[in-house]
Amino acid sequence: MNQNPRLFGDLPATGYVRQSQLIPAPIPFSSATLWRRVKAGTFPKPVKLSERVTAWRVEDVRQWLEDRANGVAYGGF
């Protein structure tokens, strides 16, 4: 997996990240677009950690970023 700091920003190597850690960097779009992409299957689905906490697996986000940098569509689209 590519370890390009410009690509991954301040994302940790493993664990979970909340939406506020993804937008506006390293994910270059709005909150509404993020959720539209999740619903469309073009961005990884989040994990419900508790009743009020939703987060994404860092590994999934890193893979999505790497795939985008390499011109690979997420989810086979």
Distance bins in CASP14 RR format, pairs under 12 A and 6 or more apart:
PFRMAT RR
TARGET T0000
AUTHOR 0000-0000-0000
RMODE 2
METHOD distances of the structure
MODEL  1
1 7 0 0 0 0 0 1 0 0 0 0 0
1 8 0 0 0 0 1 0 0 0 0 0 0
1 11 0 0 0 0 0 1 0 0 0 0 0
1 13 0 0 0 0 1 0 0 0 0 0 0
1 14 0 0 0 0 0 1 0 0 0 0 0
1 58 0 0 0 0 0 1 0 0 0 0 0
1 59 0 0 0 0 1 0 0 0 0 0 0
1 61 0 0 0 0 0 1 0 0 0 0 0
1 62 1 0 0 1 0 0 0 0 0 0 0
1 63 1 0 0 1 0 0 0 0 0 0 0
1 64 0 0 0 0 0 1 0 0 0 0 0
1 65 0 0 0 0 0 1 0 0 0 0 0
1 66 1 0 0 1 0 0 0 0 0 0 0
1 67 0 0 0 0 0 1 0 0 0 0 0
1 69 0 0 0 0 0 1 0 0 0 0 0
1 70 0 0 0 0 0 1 0 0 0 0 0
2 8 0 0 0 0 1 0 0 0 0 0 0
2 62 0 0 0 0 1 0 0 0 0 0 0
2 63 0 0 0 0 0 1 0 0 0 0 0
2 65 0 0 0 0 1 0 0 0 0 0 0
2 66 1 0 1 0 0 0 0 0 0 0 0
2 67 0 0 0 0 0 1 0 0 0 0 0
2 68 0 0 0 0 0 1 0 0 0 0 0
2 69 1 0 0 1 0 0 0 0 0 0 0
2 70 0 0 0 0 1 0 0 0 0 0 0
3 9 0 0 0 0 0 1 0 0 0 0 0
3 11 0 0 0 0 0 1 0 0 0 0 0
3 13 0 0 0 0 1 0 0 0 0 0 0
3 62 0 0 0 0 1 0 0 0 0 0 0
3 65 0 0 0 0 0 1 0 0 0 0 0
3 66 0 0 0 0 1 0 0 0 0 0 0
4 11 0 0 0 0 0 1 0 0 0 0 0
4 26 0 0 0 0 0 1 0 0 0 0 0
4 62 0 0 0 0 0 1 0 0 0 0 0
4 65 0 0 0 0 1 0 0 0 0 0 0
4 66 0 0 0 0 1 0 0 0 0 0 0
4 69 1 0 0 1 0 0 0 0 0 0 0
4 70 0 0 0 0 0 1 0 0 0 0 0
5 11 0 0 0 0 1 0 0 0 0 0 0
5 13 0 0 0 0 0 1 0 0 0 0 0
5 25 0 0 0 0 0 1 0 0 0 0 0
5 26 0 0 0 0 1 0 0 0 0 0 0
5 62 0 0 0 0 0 1 0 0 0 0 0
5 65 0 0 0 0 0 1 0 0 0 0 0
6 25 0 0 0 0 0 1 0 0 0 0 0
6 26 0 0 0 0 1 0 0 0 0 0 0
6 65 0 0 0 0 0 1 0 0 0 0 0
6 69 0 0 0 0 1 0 0 0 0 0 0
7 25 0 0 0 0 0 1 0 0 0 0 0
7 26 1 0 0 1 0 0 0 0 0 0 0
7 27 0 0 0 0 0 1 0 0 0 0 0
7 28 0 0 0 0 0 1 0 0 0 0 0
7 61 0 0 0 0 0 1 0 0 0 0 0
7 62 0 0 0 0 1 0 0 0 0 0 0
7 63 0 0 0 0 0 1 0 0 0 0 0
7 64 0 0 0 0 0 1 0 0 0 0 0
7 65 1 0 1 0 0 0 0 0 0 0 0
7 66 1 0 0 1 0 0 0 0 0 0 0
7 67 0 0 0 0 0 1 0 0 0 0 0
7 68 0 0 0 0 1 0 0 0 0 0 0
7 69 1 0 1 0 0 0 0 0 0 0 0
7 70 0 0 0 0 0 1 0 0 0 0 0
8 17 0 0 0 0 0 1 0 0 0 0 0
8 21 0 0 0 0 0 1 0 0 0 0 0
8 22 0 0 0 0 0 1 0 0 0 0 0
8 25 0 0 0 0 0 1 0 0 0 0 0
8 26 1 0 0 1 0 0 0 0 0 0 0
8 27 0 0 0 0 0 1 0 0 0 0 0
8 58 0 0 0 0 1 0 0 0 0 0 0
8 59 0 0 0 0 0 1 0 0 0 0 0
8 61 0 0 0 0 1 0 0 0 0 0 0
8 62 1 0 1 0 0 0 0 0 0 0 0
8 63 0 0 0 0 0 1 0 0 0 0 0
8 64 0 0 0 0 0 1 0 0 0 0 0
8 65 1 0 0 1 0 0 0 0 0 0 0
8 66 0 0 0 0 1 0 0 0 0 0 0
8 68 0 0 0 0 0 1 0 0 0 0 0
8 69 0 0 0 0 1 0 0 0 0 0 0
9 17 0 0 0 0 0 1 0 0 0 0 0
9 21 0 0 0 0 1 0 0 0 0 0 0
9 22 0 0 0 0 0 1 0 0 0 0 0
9 24 0 0 0 0 0 1 0 0 0 0 0
9 25 1 0 0 1 0 0 0 0 0 0 0
9 26 1 0 1 0 0 0 0 0 0 0 0
9 27 0 0 0 0 0 1 0 0 0 0 0
9 28 0 0 0 0 0 1 0 0 0 0 0
9 58 0 0 0 0 0 1 0 0 0 0 0
9 61 0 0 0 0 0 1 0 0 0 0 0
9 62 0 0 0 0 0 1 0 0 0 0 0
9 65 0 0 0 0 1 0 0 0 0 0 0
10 17 0 0 0 0 1 0 0 0 0 0 0
10 20 0 0 0 0 0 1 0 0 0 0 0
10 21 1 0 0 1 0 0 0 0 0 0 0
10 22 0 0 0 0 0 1 0 0 0 0 0
10 25 0 0 0 0 1 0 0 0 0 0 0
10 26 1 0 0 1 0 0 0 0 0 0 0
10 58 0 0 0 0 0 1 0 0 0 0 0
10 61 0 0 0 0 0 1 0 0 0 0 0
11 17 1 0 0 1 0 0 0 0 0 0 0
11 18 0 0 0 0 0 1 0 0 0 0 0
11 21 1 0 0 1 0 0 0 0 0 0 0
11 22 0 0 0 0 1 0 0 0 0 0 0
11 25 0 0 0 0 1 0 0 0 0 0 0
11 26 1 0 0 1 0 0 0 0 0 0 0
11 27 0 0 0 0 0 1 0 0 0 0 0
11 56 0 0 0 0 1 0 0 0 0 0 0
11 57 0 0 0 0 0 1 0 0 0 0 0
11 58 1 0 1 0 0 0 0 0 0 0 0
11 59 0 0 0 0 1 0 0 0 0 0 0
11 60 0 0 0 0 0 1 0 0 0 0 0
11 61 1 0 0 1 0 0 0 0 0 0 0
11 62 1 0 0 1 0 0 0 0 0 0 0
11 63 0 0 0 0 0 1 0 0 0 0 0
11 64 0 0 0 0 0 1 0 0 0 0 0
11 65 0 0 0 0 1 0 0 0 0 0 0
11 66 0 0 0 0 0 1 0 0 0 0 0
12 18 0 0 0 0 0 1 0 0 0 0 0
12 21 0 0 0 0 1 0 0 0 0 0 0
12 55 0 0 0 0 0 1 0 0 0 0 0
12 56 0 0 0 0 0 1 0 0 0 0 0
12 57 0 0 0 0 0 1 0 0 0 0 0
12 58 1 0 1 0 0 0 0 0 0 0 0
12 59 0 0 0 0 0 1 0 0 0 0 0
12 61 0 0 0 0 0 1 0 0 0 0 0
12 62 0 0 0 0 1 0 0 0 0 0 0
13 57 0 0 0 0 0 1 0 0 0 0 0
13 58 1 0 0 1 0 0 0 0 0 0 0
13 59 0 0 0 0 1 0 0 0 0 0 0
13 61 0 0 0 0 0 1 0 0 0 0 0
13 62 0 0 0 0 1 0 0 0 0 0 0
14 57 0 0 0 0 1 0 0 0 0 0 0
14 58 1 0 1 0 0 0 0 0 0 0 0
14 59 1 0 0 1 0 0 0 0 0 0 0
14 60 0 0 0 0 0 1 0 0 0 0 0
14 61 0 0 0 0 0 1 0 0 0 0 0
14 62 0 0 0 0 1 0 0 0 0 0 0
15 21 0 0 0 0 0 1 0 0 0 0 0
15 47 0 0 0 0 0 1 0 0 0 0 0
15 49 0 0 0 0 0 1 0 0 0 0 0
15 55 0 0 0 0 1 0 0 0 0 0 0
15 56 0 0 0 0 1 0 0 0 0 0 0
15 57 1 0 0 1 0 0 0 0 0 0 0
15 58 1 0 1 0 0 0 0 0 0 0 0
15 59 1 0 0 1 0 0 0 0 0 0 0
15 60 0 0 0 0 0 1 0 0 0 0 0
15 61 0 0 0 0 1 0 0 0 0 0 0
15 62 0 0 0 0 0 1 0 0 0 0 0
16 22 0 0 0 0 0 1 0 0 0 0 0
16 44 0 0 0 0 0 1 0 0 0 0 0
16 46 0 0 0 0 1 0 0 0 0 0 0
16 47 1 0 0 1 0 0 0 0 0 0 0
16 48 0 0 0 0 0 1 0 0 0 0 0
16 49 1 0 0 1 0 0 0 0 0 0 0
16 50 0 0 0 0 0 1 0 0 0 0 0
16 53 0 0 0 0 1 0 0 0 0 0 0
16 54 0 0 0 0 1 0 0 0 0 0 0
16 55 1 1 0 0 0 0 0 0 0 0 0
16 56 1 0 0 1 0 0 0 0 0 0 0
16 57 1 0 0 1 0 0 0 0 0 0 0
16 58 1 0 0 1 0 0 0 0 0 0 0
16 59 0 0 0 0 1 0 0 0 0 0 0
16 60 0 0 0 0 1 0 0 0 0 0 0
16 61 0 0 0 0 1 0 0 0 0 0 0
17 23 0 0 0 0 0 1 0 0 0 0 0
17 25 0 0 0 0 0 1 0 0 0 0 0
17 26 0 0 0 0 1 0 0 0 0 0 0
17 27 0 0 0 0 1 0 0 0 0 0 0
17 34 0 0 0 0 0 1 0 0 0 0 0
17 44 0 0 0 0 0 1 0 0 0 0 0
17 46 0 0 0 0 1 0 0 0 0 0 0
17 47 0 0 0 0 0 1 0 0 0 0 0
17 49 0 0 0 0 0 1 0 0 0 0 0
17 53 0 0 0 0 0 1 0 0 0 0 0
17 54 0 0 0 0 0 1 0 0 0 0 0
17 55 1 0 1 0 0 0 0 0 0 0 0
17 56 1 0 1 0 0 0 0 0 0 0 0
17 57 0 0 0 0 1 0 0 0 0 0 0
17 58 1 0 1 0 0 0 0 0 0 0 0
17 59 0 0 0 0 0 1 0 0 0 0 0
17 60 0 0 0 0 1 0 0 0 0 0 0
17 61 1 0 0 1 0 0 0 0 0 0 0
17 62 0 0 0 0 1 0 0 0 0 0 0
17 64 0 0 0 0 0 1 0 0 0 0 0
17 65 0 0 0 0 0 1 0 0 0 0 0
18 27 0 0 0 0 0 1 0 0 0 0 0
18 31 0 0 0 0 0 1 0 0 0 0 0
18 34 0 0 0 0 0 1 0 0 0 0 0
18 46 0 0 0 0 1 0 0 0 0 0 0
18 47 0 0 0 0 0 1 0 0 0 0 0
18 49 0 0 0 0 1 0 0 0 0 0 0
18 50 0 0 0 0 0 1 0 0 0 0 0
18 52 0 0 0 0 0 1 0 0 0 0 0
18 53 1 0 0 1 0 0 0 0 0 0 0
18 54 1 0 0 1 0 0 0 0 0 0 0
18 55 1 0 1 0 0 0 0 0 0 0 0
18 56 1 0 0 1 0 0 0 0 0 0 0
18 57 0 0 0 0 0 1 0 0 0 0 0
18 58 0 0 0 0 0 1 0 0 0 0 0
18 61 0 0 0 0 0 1 0 0 0 0 0
19 27 0 0 0 0 1 0 0 0 0 0 0
19 29 0 0 0 0 0 1 0 0 0 0 0
19 30 0 0 0 0 0 1 0 0 0 0 0
19 31 1 0 0 1 0 0 0 0 0 0 0
19 32 0 0 0 0 0 1 0 0 0 0 0
19 33 0 0 0 0 0 1 0 0 0 0 0
19 34 1 0 0 1 0 0 0 0 0 0 0
19 35 0 0 0 0 1 0 0 0 0 0 0
19 38 0 0 0 0 0 1 0 0 0 0 0
19 43 0 0 0 0 0 1 0 0 0 0 0
19 46 0 0 0 0 1 0 0 0 0 0 0
19 53 0 0 0 0 0 1 0 0 0 0 0
19 54 1 0 0 1 0 0 0 0 0 0 0
19 55 0 0 0 0 1 0 0 0 0 0 0
19 56 0 0 0 0 1 0 0 0 0 0 0
19 61 0 0 0 0 0 1 0 0 0 0 0
20 27 0 0 0 0 0 1 0 0 0 0 0
20 31 0 0 0 0 1 0 0 0 0 0 0
20 34 0 0 0 0 0 1 0 0 0 0 0
20 53 0 0 0 0 0 1 0 0 0 0 0
20 54 0 0 0 0 0 1 0 0 0 0 0
20 55 0 0 0 0 0 1 0 0 0 0 0
20 56 0 0 0 0 0 1 0 0 0 0 0
21 27 0 0 0 0 1 0 0 0 0 0 0
21 34 0 0 0 0 0 1 0 0 0 0 0
21 55 0 0 0 0 1 0 0 0 0 0 0
21 56 0 0 0 0 1 0 0 0 0 0 0
21 58 0 0 0 0 1 0 0 0 0 0 0
21 61 0 0 0 0 1 0 0 0 0 0 0
22 28 0 0 0 0 1 0 0 0 0 0 0
22 29 0 0 0 0 1 0 0 0 0 0 0
22 30 0 0 0 0 0 1 0 0 0 0 0
22 31 0 0 0 0 1 0 0 0 0 0 0
22 33 0 0 0 0 0 1 0 0 0 0 0
22 34 1 0 0 1 0 0 0 0 0 0 0
22 35 0 0 0 0 0 1 0 0 0 0 0
22 37 0 0 0 0 0 1 0 0 0 0 0
22 38 0 0 0 0 0 1 0 0 0 0 0
22 43 0 0 0 0 1 0 0 0 0 0 0
22 44 0 0 0 0 0 1 0 0 0 0 0
22 46 0 0 0 0 1 0 0 0 0 0 0
22 54 0 0 0 0 0 1 0 0 0 0 0
22 55 0 0 0 0 1 0 0 0 0 0 0
22 56 1 0 0 1 0 0 0 0 0 0 0
22 57 0 0 0 0 0 1 0 0 0 0 0
22 58 0 0 0 0 0 1 0 0 0 0 0
22 60 0 0 0 0 0 1 0 0 0 0 0
22 61 1 0 0 1 0 0 0 0 0 0 0
22 62 0 0 0 0 0 1 0 0 0 0 0
22 64 0 0 0 0 0 1 0 0 0 0 0
22 65 0 0 0 0 0 1 0 0 0 0 0
23 29 1 0 0 1 0 0 0 0 0 0 0
23 30 1 0 0 1 0 0 0 0 0 0 0
23 31 1 0 1 0 0 0 0 0 0 0 0
23 32 0 0 0 0 0 1 0 0 0 0 0
23 33 0 0 0 0 1 0 0 0 0 0 0
23 34 1 0 0 1 0 0 0 0 0 0 0
23 35 0 0 0 0 0 1 0 0 0 0 0
23 37 0 0 0 0 0 1 0 0 0 0 0
23 43 0 0 0 0 0 1 0 0 0 0 0
23 56 0 0 0 0 0 1 0 0 0 0 0
23 61 0 0 0 0 0 1 0 0 0 0 0
24 30 0 0 0 0 1 0 0 0 0 0 0
24 31 0 0 0 0 1 0 0 0 0 0 0
24 33 0 0 0 0 0 1 0 0 0 0 0
24 34 0 0 0 0 0 1 0 0 0 0 0
25 61 0 0 0 0 0 1 0 0 0 0 0
25 65 0 0 0 0 0 1 0 0 0 0 0
26 34 0 0 0 0 0 1 0 0 0 0 0
26 56 0 0 0 0 0 1 0 0 0 0 0
26 58 0 0 0 0 0 1 0 0 0 0 0
26 61 1 0 0 1 0 0 0 0 0 0 0
26 62 0 0 0 0 1 0 0 0 0 0 0
26 64 0 0 0 0 1 0 0 0 0 0 0
26 65 1 0 0 1 0 0 0 0 0 0 0
26 66 0 0 0 0 0 1 0 0 0 0 0
26 68 0 0 0 0 0 1 0 0 0 0 0
26 69 0 0 0 0 0 1 0 0 0 0 0
27 33 0 0 0 0 1 0 0 0 0 0 0
27 34 1 0 0 1 0 0 0 0 0 0 0
27 35 0 0 0 0 0 1 0 0 0 0 0
27 37 0 0 0 0 1 0 0 0 0 0 0
27 38 0 0 0 0 0 1 0 0 0 0 0
27 43 0 0 0 0 1 0 0 0 0 0 0
27 44 0 0 0 0 0 1 0 0 0 0 0
27 56 0 0 0 0 1 0 0 0 0 0 0
27 61 1 0 0 1 0 0 0 0 0 0 0
27 62 0 0 0 0 0 1 0 0 0 0 0
27 64 0 0 0 0 1 0 0 0 0 0 0
27 65 0 0 0 0 1 0 0 0 0 0 0
27 68 0 0 0 0 1 0 0 0 0 0 0
28 34 0 0 0 0 0 1 0 0 0 0 0
28 37 0 0 0 0 0 1 0 0 0 0 0
28 43 0 0 0 0 0 1 0 0 0 0 0
28 65 0 0 0 0 0 1 0 0 0 0 0
28 68 0 0 0 0 1 0 0 0 0 0 0
29 35 0 0 0 0 0 1 0 0 0 0 0
29 36 0 0 0 0 1 0 0 0 0 0 0
29 37 1 0 0 1 0 0 0 0 0 0 0
29 38 0 0 0 0 0 1 0 0 0 0 0
29 42 0 0 0 0 0 1 0 0 0 0 0
29 43 0 0 0 0 1 0 0 0 0 0 0
29 68 0 0 0 0 0 1 0 0 0 0 0
30 36 0 0 0 0 1 0 0 0 0 0 0
30 37 0 0 0 0 0 1 0 0 0 0 0
31 37 0 0 0 0 0 1 0 0 0 0 0
31 38 0 0 0 0 0 1 0 0 0 0 0
31 43 0 0 0 0 0 1 0 0 0 0 0
32 38 0 0 0 0 0 1 0 0 0 0 0
32 39 0 0 0 0 0 1 0 0 0 0 0
33 39 0 0 0 0 0 1 0 0 0 0 0
33 40 0 0 0 0 0 1 0 0 0 0 0
33 42 0 0 0 0 0 1 0 0 0 0 0
33 43 0 0 0 0 1 0 0 0 0 0 0
34 40 0 0 0 0 0 1 0 0 0 0 0
34 41 0 0 0 0 0 1 0 0 0 0 0
34 42 0 0 0 0 0 1 0 0 0 0 0
34 43 1 0 0 1 0 0 0 0 0 0 0
34 44 0 0 0 0 0 1 0 0 0 0 0
34 45 0 0 0 0 0 1 0 0 0 0 0
34 46 0 0 0 0 1 0 0 0 0 0 0
34 54 0 0 0 0 0 1 0 0 0 0 0
34 56 0 0 0 0 1 0 0 0 0 0 0
34 61 0 0 0 0 0 1 0 0 0 0 0
34 64 0 0 0 0 0 1 0 0 0 0 0
35 41 0 0 0 0 0 1 0 0 0 0 0
35 42 0 0 0 0 0 1 0 0 0 0 0
35 43 0 0 0 0 1 0 0 0 0 0 0
35 45 0 0 0 0 0 1 0 0 0 0 0
35 46 0 0 0 0 1 0 0 0 0 0 0
35 54 0 0 0 0 0 1 0 0 0 0 0
35 56 0 0 0 0 0 1 0 0 0 0 0
36 42 0 0 0 0 1 0 0 0 0 0 0
36 43 0 0 0 0 1 0 0 0 0 0 0
37 43 1 1 0 0 0 0 0 0 0 0 0
37 44 0 0 0 0 1 0 0 0 0 0 0
37 45 0 0 0 0 0 1 0 0 0 0 0
37 46 0 0 0 0 0 1 0 0 0 0 0
37 56 0 0 0 0 0 1 0 0 0 0 0
37 61 0 0 0 0 0 1 0 0 0 0 0
37 64 0 0 0 0 1 0 0 0 0 0 0
37 68 0 0 0 0 0 1 0 0 0 0 0
37 73 0 0 0 0 0 1 0 0 0 0 0
37 74 0 0 0 0 1 0 0 0 0 0 0
37 75 0 0 0 0 0 1 0 0 0 0 0
37 77 0 0 0 0 0 1 0 0 0 0 0
38 44 1 0 0 1 0 0 0 0 0 0 0
38 45 1 0 1 0 0 0 0 0 0 0 0
38 46 1 0 0 1 0 0 0 0 0 0 0
38 47 0 0 0 0 0 1 0 0 0 0 0
38 54 0 0 0 0 0 1 0 0 0 0 0
38 56 0 0 0 0 1 0 0 0 0 0 0
38 60 0 0 0 0 0 1 0 0 0 0 0
38 61 0 0 0 0 0 1 0 0 0 0 0
38 64 0 0 0 0 0 1 0 0 0 0 0
38 74 0 0 0 0 0 1 0 0 0 0 0
38 75 0 0 0 0 0 1 0 0 0 0 0
39 45 0 0 0 0 1 0 0 0 0 0 0
39 46 0 0 0 0 0 1 0 0 0 0 0
40 73 0 0 0 0 0 1 0 0 0 0 0
40 74 0 0 0 0 1 0 0 0 0 0 0
40 75 0 0 0 0 1 0 0 0 0 0 0
40 76 0 0 0 0 0 1 0 0 0 0 0
40 77 1 0 0 1 0 0 0 0 0 0 0
41 60 0 0 0 0 0 1 0 0 0 0 0
41 64 0 0 0 0 0 1 0 0 0 0 0
41 73 0 0 0 0 0 1 0 0 0 0 0
41 74 1 0 0 1 0 0 0 0 0 0 0
41 75 1 0 0 1 0 0 0 0 0 0 0
41 76 0 0 0 0 1 0 0 0 0 0 0
41 77 1 0 0 1 0 0 0 0 0 0 0
42 64 0 0 0 0 1 0 0 0 0 0 0
42 67 0 0 0 0 0 1 0 0 0 0 0
42 68 0 0 0 0 0 1 0 0 0 0 0
42 72 0 0 0 0 0 1 0 0 0 0 0
42 73 1 0 0 1 0 0 0 0 0 0 0
42 74 1 0 1 0 0 0 0 0 0 0 0
42 75 1 0 0 1 0 0 0 0 0 0 0
42 76 0 0 0 0 1 0 0 0 0 0 0
42 77 1 0 1 0 0 0 0 0 0 0 0
43 56 0 0 0 0 1 0 0 0 0 0 0
43 60 0 0 0 0 1 0 0 0 0 0 0
43 61 0 0 0 0 1 0 0 0 0 0 0
43 63 0 0 0 0 0 1 0 0 0 0 0
43 64 1 0 0 1 0 0 0 0 0 0 0
43 65 0 0 0 0 0 1 0 0 0 0 0
43 67 0 0 0 0 0 1 0 0 0 0 0
43 68 0 0 0 0 0 1 0 0 0 0 0
43 73 0 0 0 0 0 1 0 0 0 0 0
43 74 1 0 0 1 0 0 0 0 0 0 0
43 75 0 0 0 0 1 0 0 0 0 0 0
43 77 0 0 0 0 0 1 0 0 0 0 0
44 55 0 0 0 0 0 1 0 0 0 0 0
44 56 1 0 1 0 0 0 0 0 0 0 0
44 57 1 0 0 1 0 0 0 0 0 0 0
44 58 0 0 0 0 0 1 0 0 0 0 0
44 59 0 0 0 0 1 0 0 0 0 0 0
44 60 1 1 0 0 0 0 0 0 0 0 0
44 61 1 0 0 1 0 0 0 0 0 0 0
44 62 0 0 0 0 1 0 0 0 0 0 0
44 63 1 0 0 1 0 0 0 0 0 0 0
44 64 1 0 1 0 0 0 0 0 0 0 0
44 65 0 0 0 0 0 1 0 0 0 0 0
44 67 0 0 0 0 0 1 0 0 0 0 0
44 68 0 0 0 0 0 1 0 0 0 0 0
44 74 1 0 0 1 0 0 0 0 0 0 0
44 75 0 0 0 0 1 0 0 0 0 0 0
45 54 0 0 0 0 1 0 0 0 0 0 0
45 55 0 0 0 0 0 1 0 0 0 0 0
45 56 0 0 0 0 1 0 0 0 0 0 0
45 57 0 0 0 0 1 0 0 0 0 0 0
45 60 0 0 0 0 1 0 0 0 0 0 0
45 61 0 0 0 0 0 1 0 0 0 0 0
45 64 0 0 0 0 0 1 0 0 0 0 0
45 74 0 0 0 0 0 1 0 0 0 0 0
45 75 0 0 0 0 0 1 0 0 0 0 0
46 53 0 0 0 0 1 0 0 0 0 0 0
46 54 1 0 1 0 0 0 0 0 0 0 0
46 55 1 0 0 1 0 0 0 0 0 0 0
46 56 1 0 1 0 0 0 0 0 0 0 0
46 57 0 0 0 0 1 0 0 0 0 0 0
46 58 0 0 0 0 0 1 0 0 0 0 0
46 60 0 0 0 0 1 0 0 0 0 0 0
46 61 0 0 0 0 1 0 0 0 0 0 0
47 53 0 0 0 0 1 0 0 0 0 0 0
47 54 1 0 0 1 0 0 0 0 0 0 0
47 55 1 0 1 0 0 0 0 0 0 0 0
47 56 1 0 0 1 0 0 0 0 0 0 0
47 57 1 0 0 1 0 0 0 0 0 0 0
47 58 0 0 0 0 0 1 0 0 0 0 0
47 59 0 0 0 0 0 1 0 0 0 0 0
47 60 0 0 0 0 1 0 0 0 0 0 0
47 61 0 0 0 0 0 1 0 0 0 0 0
48 54 1 0 1 0 0 0 0 0 0 0 0
48 55 0 0 0 0 1 0 0 0 0 0 0
48 56 0 0 0 0 0 1 0 0 0 0 0
49 55 1 0 1 0 0 0 0 0 0 0 0
49 56 0 0 0 0 0 1 0 0 0 0 0
49 57 0 0 0 0 0 1 0 0 0 0 0
55 61 0 0 0 0 1 0 0 0 0 0 0
56 62 0 0 0 0 1 0 0 0 0 0 0
56 63 0 0 0 0 0 1 0 0 0 0 0
56 64 0 0 0 0 1 0 0 0 0 0 0
56 65 0 0 0 0 0 1 0 0 0 0 0
57 63 0 0 0 0 1 0 0 0 0 0 0
57 64 0 0 0 0 0 1 0 0 0 0 0
58 64 0 0 0 0 0 1 0 0 0 0 0
58 65 0 0 0 0 0 1 0 0 0 0 0
59 65 0 0 0 0 0 1 0 0 0 0 0
59 66 0 0 0 0 0 1 0 0 0 0 0
60 66 0 0 0 0 0 1 0 0 0 0 0
60 67 0 0 0 0 0 1 0 0 0 0 0
60 74 0 0 0 0 1 0 0 0 0 0 0
60 75 0 0 0 0 0 1 0 0 0 0 0
61 67 0 0 0 0 0 1 0 0 0 0 0
61 68 0 0 0 0 0 1 0 0 0 0 0
61 74 0 0 0 0 0 1 0 0 0 0 0
62 68 0 0 0 0 0 1 0 0 0 0 0
62 69 0 0 0 0 0 1 0 0 0 0 0
63 69 0 0 0 0 0 1 0 0 0 0 0
63 70 0 0 0 0 0 1 0 0 0 0 0
63 72 0 0 0 0 1 0 0 0 0 0 0
63 74 0 0 0 0 1 0 0 0 0 0 0
63 75 0 0 0 0 0 1 0 0 0 0 0
64 70 0 0 0 0 0 1 0 0 0 0 0
64 71 0 0 0 0 0 1 0 0 0 0 0
64 72 0 0 0 0 1 0 0 0 0 0 0
64 73 0 0 0 0 0 1 0 0 0 0 0
64 74 1 0 1 0 0 0 0 0 0 0 0
64 75 0 0 0 0 1 0 0 0 0 0 0
65 71 0 0 0 0 0 1 0 0 0 0 0
65 72 0 0 0 0 0 1 0 0 0 0 0
65 74 0 0 0 0 1 0 0 0 0 0 0
66 72 0 0 0 0 1 0 0 0 0 0 0
66 74 0 0 0 0 0 1 0 0 0 0 0
67 73 1 0 0 1 0 0 0 0 0 0 0
67 74 1 0 1 0 0 0 0 0 0 0 0
67 75 0 0 0 0 1 0 0 0 0 0 0
67 76 0 0 0 0 1 0 0 0 0 0 0
67 77 0 0 0 0 0 1 0 0 0 0 0
68 74 1 0 0 1 0 0 0 0 0 0 0
68 75 0 0 0 0 0 1 0 0 0 0 0
71 77 0 0 0 0 0 1 0 0 0 0 0
END
